[in-house]
């Protein structure tokens, strides 16, 4: 007969599960962060070309205006911004970097703040994101099936591509929520020696800020 795992071992397995759920969220979040560089470059080029380059006589005489006022270029700005925002959504939650406007939470004890986070995530965050992801999938699938494109011939087509991130982003936030809820559960009900390993100190700290 095998010996059942000890209580601390079971809690440690729960934390490993939380780490596994969080891993793809971190990979995507860190990966899309590099898109800030091309986004900045495109915005700078678009701003300078609109303000100065398209007015040059050489551009006007050679009919190069399109290259300095391209809808595809402006689409690229919005696409990159969307991918950055949605790709980093779940990552930000794992780092407790979302803005909080709760006027009651600071008045609670450390454990009270953990309960607010746990119950809020369980009853609001996870169900809402699950429903949102489901309907986003329908939205994306419709664009895929109908091969939705751009209204004009000179924009970025294949609208299904950008709409896919409306599924991916909330989906990653869903995984992030499950991971955080697991960590909070261990913090609330598990052994004290695993408190630091849960990485939930930022959720219980009244003065914590991800931007300090």
Secondary structure, DSSP 8 states (H G I E B T S, - for coil): ------HHHHHHHHHHHHHHHHHHHHHHHHHHTTHHHHHHHHHHHHHHHHHTGGGSHHHHHTT-GGGGS-HHHHHHHHHHHHHHHHHHHHHHHHTT-S----TTGGGS-HHHHHHHHHHHIIIIIHHHHHHHHHHHHHHHHHHHHTT---SSTTS---HHHHHHHHHHHHHHHHHHHHHHHHHHHHHHHS-GGGTGGGT-HHHH-TT--TT-
